[in-house]
Structures are given as structure tokens and as C-alpha cells.
């Protein structure tokens, strides 16, 4: 399946930004100039530019030439993308290593998140994720019993479990809920991420479901401080972001 025209333009601009053609603080050419360069409509160019704004590569202010922002690794919640898909879009080299796979009874919270009975069997996976050769995230994921056989068969260096199970077993994540907070690194996190114990980590927990509403995974991702920025675009009309008290997120 080919990419839409605006996606092709966005990818070319993305590569130009990552390649240093447009350093931080520089302004992109006007929409008219970009439309002329790509022999495309201004509407198509506007879609491409909006995509880069969602990713945090350029400023989101409309009506003026967009400014290239600092080279932060920003992850948007506009679309449900895997870590690997996001990293590749950022121009980063991504690698992963599965450190442990254990079949065990679900905890009460895991059973509730995965819509399984108390004590039902789940597959617990510990994985270390790298960006550009640096350890940036420890991932602890619990997979529902019906997904477990496919995950158990994957190689240790599988870059994206979600992409792989979609290809192998047509298990596709359709929607999810994300909880974000900050925690202190425990002994295992500190060792894997090469930080001091009790260092601050950005934690993202999320549960993903198929289009039919069947729970796939409940995951706890812990990012090393400064390694990633989460980007949420919202408006007064509709917002995907909800702020909740910390005690409501404990678990």
C-alpha cells in the first residue's frame, strides 16, 4: 500500500530536519513555497506540516512559517503507534531485548485491566528498549492468555512485539488508555537504565484493546529522565488528556 502524498512530503521534510538542513530555530519555507516545490496543493502541504507539528518537530502555531523546535524525542498520543513506529518516525535507531518471559497468575489489577478472572493465567514480559544505542526505557508488559502463545514464540531481539503479533496472528491494537506519572527508580530499573537508584523516571502505563474491545496487554513503561517528551494536542472542544489525582493512578 502506497503512502498518501502528504505523508511523502512529511517524510522528506522530516529527513531534512533530522539531517540538519533546517536546524532548531530555523523557519520552514512558506506553504506556498512548499506547494510549488512539491507540485502539490496547499491543502496537501498543510496536512504534511500538521503531521510534523503533532510529532513536535516544528511549532504548532498556525498562520505563520513554522519554526523548527529543539530535537526532542516527542511521542504524540494522536495515534496509537508502537514504540518502534514512533522511534523510526523520529529518525532514531531502535533496538530491544526481551530479558524475561514468565507465565503466572494475574494480580487483581492485571485481571481487572485484562478482563480476565482473578488469578487467570497471563504472560509477564520484561524488556529493555534502546534508542540510538542508549537504554531509555524498561518495559513490563502483561499479555492476556489468548495473546501469550504468539508473544512467547517471538525472538529475544524482536524490535516491536505489537507489530509482530499483528503480522503473525492478526492481533491488532485499536484503542488504548494511557496513565502518566513520575516514580523513583528501583534497583532493577537503575541497573538497566544506568542511572542512580531513586532517580526520577517518567512512567506511562497503558492498556490496549482490539477493535472488538478484547484486551491485549497491560504495560508499565519507565523512561529515563530526559529521554522522551510526551506531546498531547488538545482544544476547548475536545481533549484526549485528562488530569487525575495521583492516588487514583496508584497500583
N, C-alpha and C positions, 0 to 999 in steps of 0.2 A: 504494500500500500504506500503510495507516494505521500509526501508531506504537502500540506497546504502552502500556498505561495507565501503567506505572511510568516509561516514557520521557517521557510528557507531564508527569507530576509532577516528574520530574528537571529538565526544561527550564524549567518555571515557577520552581522553586527556584533554578536556575542564573541565570535572568534577575534574580531578586530579589537574589541575591548580587552580581552584576555591577552592578546598579542602585543598590547601597548600602543596600538595606533590611536586610541583615544584614552589617554591616561586619566586618573582621577582628577576631577575639576574641569576637564575639557567639556566642551559642548558638542553634542551631535549636530550634524547638518540639519537644516530645517526639513520638515515633512515634504515640502515641495522639492527640495534638492534630492532627497532620498527617493521620492517617487520618480523623478527624472532619471536618476542613476539606475534604478531597478526597472524602469519602464513599467511601473505599476501604478495603481490608483492611490490617491492619498488615504483612502479608507483602509486599503491593504497595509500600507506603511504604518498607519495609526495602530492597527492590530499588532504588528510586529513590535512597535515601540512600547505598547501597553504590556506586552508579554515580558519584555526586559524590565519594565518598571515593577511588575509583580515579583520578579526574581530579585529585585533590589540592586540591579546593576546600574540603573540610571534613576534620576529623580522622578517622582510621580506627579509633579506639578504640571498641569496641562496648560496649553495656550502659549507656551514659550519653548525655545530649544532646550531639550533635556540635558541635564548635567550628569556626567559620569560620576558615580559615587565611589567611595573607597572600595577596595577589593574585598569586602566582607563576604563570607560564605553565608548567604541568606537562604533560608528554606521557607517557601511560601506554603500556606495551607489552602490556597485557592484550589489546588488539585490534589488528589490522593496519589502521590508518587512515592515509589520506594526510595530508600536512602541512596541506592546506586543510581537510579534515574536522576535524582536531584544532583548528585555529585558530578555525574557526567555533564549535565547541563551547565554546571558551574565551571567546567573545564578542568576538574580535578581528577587525579588518578585515584581510583578507589580499590581497596582490597579488603578481604575479610577472612577470618579464621574461626571456625567452629571449635570451641575449646571443650565443650561437654554437651552430651545429649543423654538425658535421663528420663525414663518413664516412671511416673509416680502418681499417687493420688492428688487430686486438685485440692488446694486450700479453699476455704469458704469463699474468699473474694474471687479467686480464679473460677470457681464453679459458677458464681453469680455472673461474672463477666462473660463467660463462655457458654452460658445457658446449659450447663450440664448438671447432673445430680451431685449432691455432696459426696466428696470422695471419689468422683469419677476419674478415670484414668486420663492423664494428659502427658504430653511430651514437653519437657523443660529443656531449653537450649540456651547455652551461654556462648556469646560470640563477641569477638573484638574486631572493631572496624577501624580502618586506616584511611586517611586522605593524604595524598602526596607523600606516602611513606611514614606519616606520623600517626600514632594511636590517638584517636579523637573520641571514640565512643564505645562504651561497654553495653552490650545489648542482652537483656534477659527476656526471653520470649517463651510463653507457654502456648502450645498449639492444641487445638481440640483433637479429640481422639480420631475423628474421621480424616484429619489432615496429617496426622502423625506418620503413617507409613511412607508417604511421599517425602516428607521432610527428612525422615530417618535415612532414606536412600541417597540423599544428596552428598556430594563430596565436601570435605572439610573446608576447602578454599572457595566454596560457592560464593560468588560476589553478591547475588541477590536471591534470597530464598523466595520472596514473593513473586519475582519474575519467573523463577524456575518452576514453582508449583503451578503457575498459570500455564506455562508451556507444557509441562508433563501431565498434569491432571485436570486442566481447565478449572482450577480453583482461583477465582479472580476476586480481588478486593474491590468492593464497590463504594462503600462509605465507612467512615470511622469517626470516633470521638477522641479528642486529644486533651490531656490534662498536663499542665506545665507547672513545675515548681523548682525550687532550688534545694539541694541537700548537701551534706558533707560527705566526702569520700571515705568509705570504709577501707579496711586493709586490702581487700581484693581489688577494689576499684583503683586505689592508689598504686598498687603494684602494676596493674595492667596499663594504666594511663600515664605512668611515670610522673606522678605528682605526689605531694606530701599527703599523709593521712589527714583527714578533716578539711582538705582543700574544697572550695565550693565547686559543685557540679550542677549543670543545668539538666534537669530530668524531664523527659517527655514520656508520658505513658499514654498508650492508645489501644483501643480495641477496634478490630476491623471485621466487617461482615461482607458476605456475598450480596448480590443484588436481591436475592430472595430473603435476606435477613439472617442467614445462618452464620454464627460466629466462627471466625477462622483462628484468630490469635489475640492474646492479651500480652502486651510487651512493655518493658521498662527500659528505656534508653537513657544512658547517663553520659552527657557530653562534657569533655574537659573545658574548663572556663576559657573563653576567647576563641573557641574553635568553630562556632557557628552562631548565627543570629536568626531567630525565627521572625518572619515577616508576615503580618496579617493586614490585609487591606479591608477597611470597613467603611460604612457610611451611616448616616442617620436613618436611612430607610431600612437597611438590613445589615446585620453584622454576624459573622461566623464566630466571633470571640465573646466569651462570657467570663467575667471575673468572679471567682468564688472564694470564700474564706478558706484559709489553709487547712482548717480542721476538717472541712468537707472532702478534702482530697487525700487525707491520710489513709494509708493502707499498706 
